[in-house]
Amino acid sequence: MNPAALIPVAEPLPIHWVWFDILLIVTLTAHLLFMNALVGSAAIGLIQSVRGKRDVLRQVGMKLPPLLALTINMGVAPLLFLQVNYGNFDYVSSVLMGGWWFAIVAVLLASYYGFYYCKFQYDSTAPGLRTLLFAASLAGCLYVGFMFTNNMTLMLHPEYWPEYFTAKGGFLNFADATLVSRYLHAMVGALALGGLFIALLGQARDNREFVDLGMTWFTRATLANLAVGIWFLFAQPSAILKAFMGGNVPATATLVASLAAMAVMLLAGFKKQPKQAAVWGTITMFLMVCNRHWLRTLSLEPWFDISTTPVTNQYGSFFLFLGFLVVGLAAIGYMLKLYFTARGRGV
Ligand code: HEM
């Protein structure tokens, strides 16, 4: 079977595709930052708890339900933009995963409930049961992340799609040599930024122990992730590897810029400066998402060229969207201001 026959025809776009790509990259950066704070701080809290130090999990546990809510909310936006530009690949890979993909809704609900229960029944729950609940909720998040890595790699490779006809009820993308390193790259990164989140929490509360612990996780996990990132890069097919090694100038420049940003971020980490590390961490994350976007463009090259998708030039809805975005952000800013002013007054 020719896999190209399985790729649906791209729908016309209302405005130039580049706008959707920009929005996709920006919103995915926000999604991944929240995801990292959630998964990383929960994992570190759990490890500390198993070592008999419960304070981190207790403090972080108060933040996990809102962090999960923000991760999900910030995930909706890139999902929509992804479907606009790359729906003819992403819809197919979602369907091919079948039950594995569908299950993320139920798993997320269960994880959410687990984190909520731990937050509001912390003192009335036995420590062993509490740790188990936290672990199960975190495992749910790890499952969801793994399903996203499966989907985002499967969408890039229509040559794997015909497996659906022999697999029963959906399949995962284990045929892809980049799957494991890509997932580990995301999760070890989460440990680093989760550590940074704990350090920021410590700085806000004048808790030196949290700052030291968080920054130690941040620097060590980042160093480990450098090795995982190199593994991920070298696991790519040779054409993609060559593109990132000078063959494609913008892709290579993005990779070099992201590594430079990571070096500055790491330096701030070693100096134990959580705020500076957070600024450079955000810049590094943005550039890493850009790398990931290059990877998608280069991987899809044999199958799809987005510049050939017809554009109908209906900019009205785009301006309406921008208007609501500006008003929405201003409203959120105003609410945050009220919240912090009230907190300052002890309300
Ligand atoms: C605990 C919950 C979640 C975790 C741990 C998580 C984790 C991840 C990870 C690791 C990736 C990168 C995958 C890769 O490229 O290899 C990712 C991408 C993505 N996530 Fe999430 N995610 C979560 C929830 C959600 C939800 C609920 C949504 C949507 C409603 C969402 C939307 C997305 C989208 C659209 C992408 C990829 C965008 C793109 O490829 O440009 N995520 N997520």
Residues whose N, C-alpha, C, O or C-beta is under 5 A from the ligand:
A	BS01	HEM	L28 M35 T71 I72 G75 V76 P78 L79 L82 C141 V144 G145 F148 T149 M152 R182 A186
